[in-house]
């Protein structure tokens, strides 16, 4: 594994072998870039991540909604997507292949400053840096703009588009939200659903998809509440790893860990409510199983902020496959979205403050789920060693696709029957388990290690004598015997973090 590309191939190979994801899809027709199938374990892992996300938002008093994935063209004209949702692209002068110009520059000339650059400036950078076609190494043409929206039709004559994100469909419900929330702001909602982006040349596998599942949350809020946010008191002393634009403008990339209250005083955050959103997003990723040493919060430079953004911070995850990967954006969008839809729809999307109409601001957390899914597999990868003869995955137990595997020592009825009873009891407790009787115990342990199962339970002939079973810990490979009557509660404690394996010895 001498390069990032080689390591990503190892991760992808393991993921395809063990049923996390396959593709590009459809494989039997040669595949289309930007589309992947989730296998059984990938779907389980995605479900785990969605559950962690949903639980985090609900505990923070957000309400979930679900909206159509297709909307008429007028919606996307109002949102600005038809005019502004574009990527810079360049075409090979020899083979004709088309690439995203910014991605190609980042790959061939890492560290080049391209944020906020115009298509003309990107053309100059390509010439100056000697950027060439990734396929045939020939010169590239001028950079042009390309709209990412996927177009369709409603009926015979109405133009429509598949949504490129879930947020816009949420904004359209503002008047309904006012009724539901009894005209009281702030209003907090979120949505998890499919989004589509017609990427020209999707690269980096699962990190850049044409169809993906996106999570977005919105807080509709007035300025006074943004500066005086009650929940800020609960998190003001928490520390975050920050890479502010002031640090980046000095040419540095060193993280500064500081209390959120200090970050507000130093001007890294401007508003209490926004700082709280950044912390909520960070905590969601921690709940998805990412460790602090693999995470950072990077603030957008002034040149890369969207025109409507008053502030923007990204959560980035460090991977061995691709370095730092942007996985989540936290945006202070001001009142841009509701103002635009009020203008284009001619509907009133405001509230009365001191008898005057005021369009609320929006604070947003937005991220796709497939990116953190890939990053979690990358972060969990452990290479084979003297102790183990296979690569394995070290998923945190709470988000592991399979949390417990149950084995009868052999497939004989006298062992299989009690093993099935234990398997049923584990599943009834809400723990995702697998029943496996194929091959030797050693081979079964290796199979479970390879897919990241944290605990294995073996039923043997001693179980028939005294009711005890063997529980094996994936990380240490140590084993303890535990009475089957205490097994389920012990497994719940191990999986959800209330017990350590050491405490069972």
C-alpha positions in Angstrom: 0.0 0.0 0.0 2.4 2.6 -1.2 -0.2 5.2 -2.4 -3.6 6.5 -1.6 -5.0 4.9 -4.7 -3.7 1.5 -3.8 -5.2 1.8 -0.3 -8.6 2.8 -1.7 -8.4 -0.3 -4.0 -7.8 -2.5 -0.9 -10.8 -1.0 0.9 -13.0 -1.3 -2.2 -11.9 -4.8 -2.8 -12.8 -5.8 0.8 -16.1 -4.0 0.6 -17.0 -5.8 -2.7 -15.9 -9.2 -1.5 -17.9 -9.0 1.8 -21.0 -7.4 0.4 -20.8 -3.7 1.6 -21.1 -2.2 -1.9 -20.8 -3.2 -5.5 -20.4 -1.3 -8.7 -20.4 0.8 -10.7 -24.0 -0.3 -11.2 -25.4 -2.1 -13.2 -22.4 -4.3 -13.2 -23.7 -6.9 -15.8 -24.1 -4.0 -18.3 -20.7 -2.6 -17.7 -21.8 -0.1 -15.1 -22.4 3.7 -15.1 -20.0 5.9 -13.1 -21.6 7.4 -10.0 -24.0 4.6 -9.2 -23.3 1.9 -6.7 -25.4 -0.9 -5.1 -25.3 -1.5 -1.4 -24.9 -5.1 -0.5 -26.5 -6.7 2.6 -23.8 -5.5 5.0 -23.6 -2.1 3.4 -27.3 -1.7 3.8 -27.1 -2.7 7.4 -24.3 -0.2 8.0 -26.2 2.5 6.3 -29.3 1.7 8.4 -27.1 2.0 11.5 -25.8 5.4 10.4 -29.3 6.6 9.6 -30.5 5.5 13.0 -27.7 7.4 14.7 -28.5 10.5 12.7 -32.2 10.3 13.3 -31.7 9.7 17.0 -29.4 12.7 17.3 -31.8 15.1 15.6 -34.9 13.9 17.5 -33.1 14.3 20.8 -32.2 17.8 19.7 -35.9 18.5 19.2 -36.0 18.3 15.4 -39.0 16.9 13.5 -38.6 14.7 10.5 -40.4 15.3 7.2 -40.4 13.6 3.8 -40.9 15.4 0.5 -41.1 14.5 -3.3 -37.8 14.0 -5.1 -39.1 15.7 -8.2 -40.2 19.3 -8.5 -41.3 21.6 -11.4 -38.6 23.8 -13.1 -40.1 26.9 -11.4 -38.9 25.7 -8.0 -35.3 25.3 -9.2 -35.3 28.6 -10.9 -36.4 30.3 -7.7 -33.8 28.3 -5.6 -31.0 29.4 -7.9 -30.1 25.9 -9.0 -30.9 26.3 -12.6 -28.5 29.3 -12.9 -25.9 28.5 -10.2 -25.7 24.8 -9.6 -22.7 24.3 -11.9 -19.4 22.6 -12.1 -16.3 23.6 -14.0 -15.5 21.0 -16.7 -12.8 20.5 -19.3 -12.5 18.2 -22.3 -9.5 16.3 -23.5 -8.4 17.6 -26.9 -7.5 14.1 -28.1 -9.7 11.4 -26.6 -12.7 13.7 -25.9 -13.2 12.6 -22.2 -14.7 15.2 -20.0 -13.5 15.9 -16.4 -14.3 18.2 -13.5 -11.5 20.8 -13.8 -11.2 21.5 -10.0 -10.9 17.8 -9.2 -8.3 17.2 -11.9 -6.2 20.1 -10.6 -6.4 18.8 -7.0 -5.3 15.3 -8.1 -2.4 16.4 -10.3 -1.3 19.6 -8.4 -2.2 19.2 -4.7 -2.2 22.4 -2.8 -3.1 24.7 -5.7 -5.5 27.4 -4.6 -8.6 27.0 -6.7 -11.5 28.0 -4.3 -13.6 30.7 -5.9 -11.7 30.7 -9.2 -13.6 31.6 -12.4 -13.6 29.3 -15.4 -11.1 31.6 -17.1 -8.8 31.4 -14.0 -9.0 27.6 -13.9 -8.1 27.5 -17.6 -4.9 29.5 -16.8 -4.1 27.2 -13.8 -4.4 24.1 -16.0 -2.0 25.5 -18.5 0.4 26.8 -15.9 0.5 23.6 -13.9 0.6 21.3 -16.9 -2.6 19.5 -16.0 -3.4 16.8 -18.6 -6.1 14.3 -19.4 -6.2 11.6 -16.7 -6.8 8.9 -19.4 -4.5 9.6 -22.3 -2.2 12.4 -20.8 -3.1 14.8 -23.7 -3.7 18.5 -23.4 -7.0 19.8 -22.1 -9.4 22.3 -23.6 -10.8 25.5 -22.0 -12.8 25.2 -18.8 -16.6 25.7 -19.2 -19.6 25.6 -16.9 -21.9 22.6 -16.6 -25.3 22.4 -14.8 -25.6 19.3 -12.5 -29.4 19.1 -12.5 -31.1 15.9 -13.8 -34.0 16.9 -16.0 -37.2 15.0 -16.5 -40.8 15.8 -17.5 -44.1 15.7 -15.7 -46.9 14.6 -18.1 -46.4 15.7 -21.6 -45.3 19.3 -21.4 -44.0 20.3 -17.9 -40.3 20.5 -17.4 -39.1 19.2 -14.0 -35.9 18.2 -12.2 -34.8 15.6 -9.7 -33.7 17.3 -6.6 -30.0 17.8 -6.1 -30.5 18.2 -2.4 -33.3 17.8 0.1 -33.3 21.3 1.5 -35.3 23.1 -1.1 -38.2 20.7 -0.8 -38.2 21.5 2.9 -38.3 25.3 2.4 -41.5 24.9 0.4 -43.3 23.7 3.5 -42.7 26.9 5.5 -46.3 27.9 5.7 -47.3 24.4 6.8 -44.6 24.4 9.4 -46.0 27.6 10.9 -49.3 25.9 11.4 -47.7 22.8 12.9 -45.4 24.8 15.2 -48.3 27.1 16.2 -46.6 30.2 14.7 -43.7 29.9 17.1 -40.1 30.2 16.0 -37.6 28.7 16.0 -38.8 25.7 14.0 -36.4 22.7 13.6 -37.0 20.1 10.9 -34.9 17.5 9.1 -35.2 15.2 6.1 -33.3 12.0 5.0 -33.9 11.1 1.4 -32.6 10.6 -2.1 -30.9 13.3 -4.1 -29.4 13.4 -7.6 -26.5 15.2 -9.3 -25.5 14.6 -12.9 -21.8 14.6 -12.3 -19.8 14.7 -15.6 -17.1 12.2 -14.6 -17.6 10.8 -11.1 -14.4 9.6 -9.6 -13.3 8.3 -6.2 -16.0 5.6 -6.1 -18.5 6.0 -3.3 -17.3 9.6 -2.5 -18.9 11.2 -5.6 -22.2 9.7 -6.7 -25.0 10.7 -9.1 -27.6 9.2 -6.8 -27.2 9.3 -3.0 -29.0 9.6 0.3 -28.8 13.1 1.8 -29.5 14.3 5.3 -30.4 18.0 5.8 -31.7 19.8 8.8 -33.0 23.4 8.9 -33.7 25.7 11.8 -36.0 28.6 10.8 -35.0 31.4 13.2 -35.1 35.1 13.9 -31.9 37.1 14.4 -32.6 37.8 18.1 -32.8 34.0 18.8 -29.6 33.4 16.9 -27.7 35.6 19.3 -29.5 34.4 22.4 -29.8 30.6 22.0 -30.8 28.9 25.2 -29.2 25.5 24.3 -25.8 27.3 23.9 -25.3 27.1 27.7 -25.3 23.3 27.5 -22.4 23.2 25.0 -20.4 26.3 25.5 -17.6 24.5 27.4 -17.3 21.7 24.9 -14.1 21.7 22.8 -13.9 21.5 19.0 -11.0 20.9 16.6 -11.1 24.1 14.5 -9.4 25.2 11.3 -10.7 28.7 10.8 -10.2 30.8 7.7 -7.9 33.1 9.8 -5.6 30.1 10.3 -5.8 29.0 6.7 -5.1 32.5 5.3 -1.8 32.4 7.2 -0.9 29.3 5.2 -1.3 27.0 8.2 -3.3 23.8 8.7 -2.7 23.2 12.4 -5.9 22.5 14.3 -6.7 24.6 17.3 -8.8 22.9 20.0 -10.8 25.4 21.9 -14.0 25.8 23.9 -17.0 26.9 21.8 -17.5 29.9 24.0 -13.9 31.0 23.3 -14.4 30.4 19.6 -17.4 32.7 19.7 -15.3 35.4 21.6 -12.5 35.1 19.1 -14.9 35.6 16.2 -14.6 32.1 14.7 -18.4 31.8 15.2 -20.6 34.9 15.0 -23.8 33.5 16.5 -24.7 31.2 19.4 -27.3 29.3 17.5 -24.9 28.7 14.6 -22.1 27.5 17.0 -24.6 25.1 18.5 -25.4 23.7 15.0 -21.7 23.1 14.3 -21.5 21.2 17.6 -24.6 19.2 16.8 -23.2 18.2 13.4 -19.9 17.3 15.1 -21.7 15.2 17.7 -23.7 13.4 15.0 -20.5 12.2 13.4 -19.1 11.1 16.7 -22.3 9.1 17.2 -21.7 7.5 13.8 -18.5 6.1 15.1 -15.8 8.5 14.0 -13.0 9.2 16.5 -11.8 12.7 17.3 -8.4 12.1 15.9 -9.9 11.5 12.5 -12.1 14.6 12.4 -11.7 18.4 11.9 -13.9 21.4 11.4 -12.7 23.6 8.5 -14.2 27.0 7.9 -14.8 28.1 4.3 -12.5 30.8 3.0 -14.2 34.0 1.9 -13.5 33.1 -1.7 -15.2 29.7 -1.5 -18.3 30.7 0.4 -21.6 30.6 -1.5 -23.0 34.0 -2.3 -25.8 33.6 0.2 -23.7 32.1 3.0 -23.0 34.3 6.0 -20.8 31.5 7.4 -19.9 27.9 6.5 -17.9 25.2 8.2 -17.3 21.7 6.9 -16.7 18.5 8.9 -13.8 16.7 7.3 -12.8 13.0 7.9 -9.2 11.9 7.4 -8.9 8.7 5.4 -6.0 6.6 4.3 -7.7 6.3 0.9 -8.1 10.0 0.0 -6.7 12.1 2.8 -9.1 14.7 4.2 -12.6 14.2 2.9 -15.4 16.8 3.2 -18.4 15.0 4.7 -20.7 17.6 6.0 -21.5 21.3 5.6 -23.0 23.6 8.3 -24.3 26.8 6.7 -25.7 30.1 7.9 -27.9 30.8 4.9 -29.4 34.0 6.1 -32.9 34.6 4.7 -31.9 33.9 1.1 -34.0 30.8 0.5 -37.3 32.0 1.9 -36.9 35.4 0.2 -36.3 33.8 -3.2 -39.3 31.4 -2.9 -41.5 34.3 -1.6 -40.5 36.4 -4.6 -41.1 33.6 -7.2 -44.2 32.0 -5.7 -45.9 35.2 -4.7 -46.8 33.6 -1.4 -46.1 35.2 1.9 -43.2 33.4 3.6 -42.7 35.7 6.5 -43.7 36.2 10.1 -44.8 39.3 11.9 -42.3 40.9 14.3 -43.6 44.1 16.0 -46.3 44.1 13.4 -43.7 44.2 10.6 -43.2 41.3 8.1 -39.8 39.5 8.6 -38.5 36.7 6.5 -36.7 34.2 8.9 -33.1 33.1 8.5 -32.1 29.4 8.0 -29.3 27.5 9.8 -28.6 24.2 8.0 -26.7 21.0 8.5 -26.2 19.0 5.2 -24.4 15.8 4.3 -24.7 12.7 2.2 -24.7 9.3 4.0 -22.6 7.3 1.5 -19.5 9.4 2.1 -19.3 8.8 5.9 -20.2 5.2 5.2 -17.1 4.8 3.0 -15.0 6.8 5.4 -16.1 4.6 8.3 -15.0 1.5 6.4 -11.7 3.2 5.7 -11.1 4.3 9.3 -12.1 0.8 10.6 -9.7 -1.1 8.4 -7.0 -3.1 10.1 -4.3 -5.0 8.1 -3.4 -8.6 8.8 -0.6 -9.2 11.3 1.3 -11.9 13.1 -1.7 -12.4 15.3 -4.3 -12.5 12.4 -3.9 -13.9 8.9 -6.6 -11.7 7.4 -7.5 -8.0 7.1 -10.3 -7.0 9.4 -12.6 -4.1 10.3 -12.8 -2.5 13.7 -16.3 -0.9 13.6 -17.5 0.6 16.9 -20.0 -2.0 18.2 -23.0 0.3 18.2 -22.8 0.9 14.4 -21.3 -2.4 13.3 -23.5 -4.0 10.6 -23.5 -7.3 12.5 -23.1 -6.8 16.2 -23.1 -10.4 17.4 -22.5 -13.7 15.7 -23.9 -16.9 17.2 -22.2 -20.3 16.5 -23.0 -23.8 17.5 -19.6 -25.5 17.9 -20.9 -28.1 15.4 -24.1 -28.5 13.4 -25.4 -31.4 15.4 -29.0 -31.0 16.6 -28.1 -31.1 20.3 -26.0 -27.9 19.8 -27.9 -26.3 17.0 -31.2 -26.1 18.9 -29.9 -24.2 22.0 -27.8 -22.0 19.7 -31.0 -21.1 17.8 -32.7 -20.2 21.0 -29.9 -17.9 22.1 -29.8 -16.4 18.6 -33.5 -15.6 18.9 -33.1 -14.0 22.3 -30.3 -11.8 21.1 -32.4 -10.6 18.1 -35.4 -10.0 20.3 -33.2 -7.7 22.4 -32.8 -5.4 19.3 -29.2 -6.6 18.5 -28.5 -7.5 14.9 -27.0 -11.0 15.0 -26.0 -13.6 12.5 -26.3 -17.4 12.9 -23.4 -19.3 11.3 -22.7 -23.0 11.2 -20.4 -23.1 8.2 -16.8 -24.2 8.6 -14.5 -24.5 11.6 -14.8 -22.1 14.5 -11.5 -20.5 13.5 -12.8 -19.8 10.0 -16.0 -18.4 11.3 -14.2 -16.1 13.7 -12.1 -14.8 10.8 -15.1 -14.2 8.6 -16.7 -12.2 11.4 -13.5 -10.2 12.0 -13.3 -9.4 8.3 -16.8 -7.8 8.3 -16.3 -6.1 11.7 -18.5 -8.1 14.0 -17.4 -7.1 17.6 -18.6 -10.2 19.5 -19.1 -13.9 18.8 -21.0 -16.3 21.0 -20.2 -20.1 20.8 -22.5 -22.8 22.1 -20.6 -26.0 22.9 -21.0 -29.2 24.9 -20.1 -27.4 28.1 -23.2 -25.3 27.5 -25.3 -28.4 27.8 -23.7 -29.2 31.1 -23.6 -25.9 33.0 -25.5 -23.4 30.8 -22.4 -21.3 30.0 -21.4 -20.0 26.6 -18.1 -18.6 25.2 -18.1 -14.9 24.3 -15.2 -13.7 22.1 -14.1 -10.1 21.8 -13.0 -9.1 18.2 -10.4 -6.5 19.2 -8.4 -8.5 21.8 -9.5 -12.0 20.5 -9.9 -12.9 24.2 -12.7 -15.2 25.4 -14.8 -15.5 28.6 -17.5 -17.9 29.6 -20.8 -16.4 30.7 -24.0 -18.1 31.8 -26.6 -17.9 29.1 -29.2 -16.3 31.4 -26.8 -13.3 31.8 -25.8 -13.2 28.1 -28.3 -10.8 26.5 -27.9 -8.1 29.1 -24.1 -8.4 28.9 -24.2 -8.1 25.1 -26.5 -5.1 25.3 -24.0 -3.5 27.6 -21.0 -4.4 25.4 -22.7 -3.1 22.2 -24.1 0.1 23.6 -21.1 1.0 25.7 -22.3 0.4 29.2 -19.9 -2.5 29.8 -16.3 -3.2 28.9 -15.2 -6.7 27.9 -12.6 -6.6 30.7 -15.5 -6.3 33.2 -16.8 -9.7 32.2 -13.7 -11.6 33.2 
